[in-house]
Amino acid sequence: MMTIKALVFLIAVAVGLPQVEKIIDFRDERSVSSNIVDAIEDVCQTIKDVGLDPLYIEKQEVKYELPVPVIFNGAGLLEDVNSNGLSDVDVKKMSYSLVTNRLNFDIEIPKIVFGVGAASAKATFFSNRFNLESSGKIEIQRIRVVGHVRVSIGIISGITVRNVKITFTLGGIDSDVRLALQGQDYSDAVNKFFGITIPKTLKDHSDEINELLEILMKDLINEFLKKSKVIA
């Protein structure tokens, strides 16, 4: 699902992002929370710097064929492709408590928009011809992650992530897509899939999604701590 892919992409960028060594003082509540917020802002800025938000492709053509084209050949065209909102991360809450060694967070991406002015594809497969035309946009509303992280602080072991708890929610998906395959209009089915099926599937599998995000978040935090100078 594209909402999960967006979150996983952000986590992947965060893990792979080269960074100046940060000093995190776990004796100072503000040092912990501010360093994490800074890291999130670094990820958002990197996404902007590489041209992924906003993203705009005026025109892109793709062609491919086998040495014997009748077996397979195809061509695709994309025009006016745009996307924005991926780096618009709103940190609603980020607080660390020395008493409980617990970090509470509430993070939201208000809206991600994907749009295509025109898309078309033509292909031949064993003499059978196929064609597709599409346009429109999809808006993903309020991707929100709320939760907490508990750590253990030891003189010898240092900082250890004990527990990560996450609740993922999605505000909804607004889909206004036109899709025609072989001249047949499938727009209603596509819009129903994005607007109804995907949100329902995410809700029905919320426990599994939360578990996956908890695993990814724990790995991200451990990687972040490795790249930082930690004072406990």
C-alpha positions in Angstrom: 0.0 0.0 0.0 1.3 3.4 -0.9 0.8 4.9 2.6 3.0 2.2 4.1 5.5 2.6 1.3 5.7 6.3 2.1 6.5 5.6 5.7 9.0 2.9 4.9 10.6 5.2 2.4 11.0 7.9 5.0 12.6 5.4 7.4 14.9 4.1 4.7 16.1 7.7 3.9 16.6 8.3 7.6 18.8 5.2 8.0 20.9 5.9 5.0 21.3 9.6 5.6 24.9 10.7 6.1 24.9 12.9 9.2 27.2 14.9 11.4 27.7 13.2 14.7 25.1 14.4 17.1 25.6 14.7 20.9 22.6 13.3 22.8 22.6 13.8 26.5 20.1 11.4 28.1 20.5 13.4 31.3 18.8 16.3 29.5 15.2 15.8 28.4 15.4 18.6 25.9 18.6 17.3 24.3 17.0 14.0 23.5 13.8 15.4 22.0 15.4 18.2 20.1 18.0 15.9 18.5 15.3 13.6 17.2 13.3 16.5 15.8 16.5 17.7 14.1 17.0 14.3 12.6 13.5 14.3 11.2 14.0 17.7 9.7 17.3 16.5 8.1 15.4 13.7 6.4 12.7 16.1 5.1 15.3 18.5 3.8 17.1 15.6 2.0 13.9 14.6 0.3 13.5 18.2 -1.0 17.2 18.4 -2.0 17.1 15.4 -4.2 14.0 16.7 -6.0 11.4 14.3 -4.6 9.2 16.9 -3.0 7.8 18.6 -4.8 8.3 16.3 -7.8 7.5 17.3 -11.3 8.1 15.4 -14.5 6.9 17.2 -17.6 7.3 14.3 -20.0 8.8 10.8 -19.8 8.7 8.2 -22.6 9.7 4.6 -22.3 10.1 2.1 -25.1 11.2 -1.6 -25.1 11.0 -4.5 -27.5 12.5 -8.0 -27.8 14.6 -8.9 -30.8 11.5 -10.5 -32.2 9.0 -7.6 -31.6 5.9 -9.7 -32.3 6.6 -11.6 -29.1 6.7 -8.4 -27.0 7.1 -4.7 -27.6 5.8 -1.8 -25.6 5.8 1.9 -25.2 4.7 4.2 -22.4 4.2 7.9 -22.0 3.8 10.0 -18.8 3.0 13.7 -18.9 2.6 16.3 -16.1 3.5 13.9 -13.3 3.5 15.7 -9.9 3.8 14.9 -6.3 4.0 16.9 -3.1 3.6 16.7 0.6 6.0 13.7 1.4 8.5 16.0 3.3 5.8 18.0 5.1 6.2 16.2 8.4 4.4 17.8 11.4 5.9 16.8 14.7 3.0 17.4 17.0 4.7 16.0 20.1 8.2 14.9 20.9 9.0 14.7 24.6 11.4 12.6 26.7 11.0 11.9 30.5 14.0 11.3 32.7 11.8 9.7 35.3 10.3 7.0 33.1 13.1 6.9 30.4 10.3 7.1 27.9 10.0 9.1 24.7 6.5 10.0 23.6 5.8 11.1 20.1 3.0 12.2 17.7 4.0 12.7 14.1 1.8 13.4 11.1 2.0 14.0 7.4 -1.1 16.1 6.7 -1.4 15.3 3.0 0.5 13.6 0.1 -0.8 14.3 -3.4 0.1 12.2 -6.5 -1.1 13.5 -9.9 -0.7 12.6 -13.6 -1.9 14.8 -16.4 -1.9 12.0 -18.9 -0.5 8.5 -19.0 -0.7 6.0 -21.8 0.8 2.6 -22.7 0.7 0.3 -25.7 2.0 -3.2 -25.9 2.0 -6.2 -28.1 2.3 -9.7 -26.5 2.4 -12.7 -28.9 0.5 -10.6 -31.5 -2.1 -9.5 -29.0 -2.4 -5.7 -28.7 -3.1 -3.9 -25.4 -3.6 -0.3 -24.7 -4.1 1.8 -21.5 -4.9 5.4 -20.8 -5.1 7.2 -17.5 -5.1 10.5 -15.7 -6.1 12.1 -12.4 -4.8 12.4 -8.9 -4.8 10.7 -5.5 -4.7 12.5 -2.1 -3.6 10.6 1.0 -4.9 12.4 4.1 -3.4 12.5 7.5 -0.8 9.7 7.8 -0.3 9.7 11.6 2.0 7.8 13.9 1.6 8.0 17.6 3.5 6.1 20.2 6.4 5.8 22.7 9.8 4.4 23.1 11.2 3.1 26.4 15.0 2.8 26.9 17.2 1.3 29.6 20.3 3.2 30.7 23.2 1.1 32.1 26.7 2.1 33.1 28.2 -0.8 31.1 25.5 -1.5 28.5 24.8 2.1 27.8 21.5 3.0 26.1 19.2 0.0 25.1 15.9 0.3 23.4 13.5 -1.8 25.6 10.2 -1.3 23.9 8.6 0.5 21.0 4.8 1.0 20.8 3.2 2.6 17.7 -0.3 3.3 16.6 -0.7 4.1 12.8 -3.8 5.8 11.5 -4.9 7.1 8.1 -7.3 9.9 7.6 -8.4 8.6 4.2 -7.7 8.5 0.5 -9.4 10.7 -2.0 -9.1 9.2 -5.5 -10.1 10.9 -8.7 -8.5 8.7 -11.3 -9.6 8.0 -14.9 -8.5 4.6 -16.3 -9.4 3.0 -19.6 -8.0 -0.5 -20.6 -8.7 -1.7 -24.1 -11.2 1.1 -24.4 -13.2 -0.1 -21.3 -13.7 2.4 -18.5 -12.4 1.1 -15.1 -12.4 4.5 -13.3 -15.0 3.6 -10.7 -13.3 0.3 -9.8 -9.9 2.0 -9.4 -11.3 4.9 -7.3 -13.2 2.4 -5.1 -10.0 0.4 -4.7 -7.9 3.4 -3.6 -10.7 5.2 -1.7 -12.4 2.3 0.1 -10.5 -1.0 -0.2 -7.1 0.3 0.8 -8.2 2.2 3.9 -10.4 -0.7 5.0 -7.5 -3.2 4.5 -5.1 -1.0 6.5 -7.7 -0.8 9.3 -8.4 -4.5 9.3 -4.6 -5.2 9.5 -3.7 -2.4 11.9 -2.1 -4.8 14.5 0.3 -6.2 11.9 1.1 -2.8 10.4 1.8 -1.4 13.9 4.1 -4.4 14.6 6.0 -3.8 11.3 6.5 -0.1 12.1 7.6 -0.9 15.6 10.3 -3.2 14.2 11.4 -0.6 11.7 11.4 2.1 14.2 13.5 0.1 16.7 16.1 -0.5 14.0 16.0 3.2 13.0 16.6 4.3 16.6 19.4 1.9 17.1 21.1 3.1 13.9 20.6 6.7 15.0 22.2 6.0 18.4 25.2 4.3 16.7 25.8 7.5 14.6 25.5 9.7 17.6 27.6 10.4 20.7 25.5 9.4 23.6 25.9 10.7 27.1 24.0 8.7 29.8 
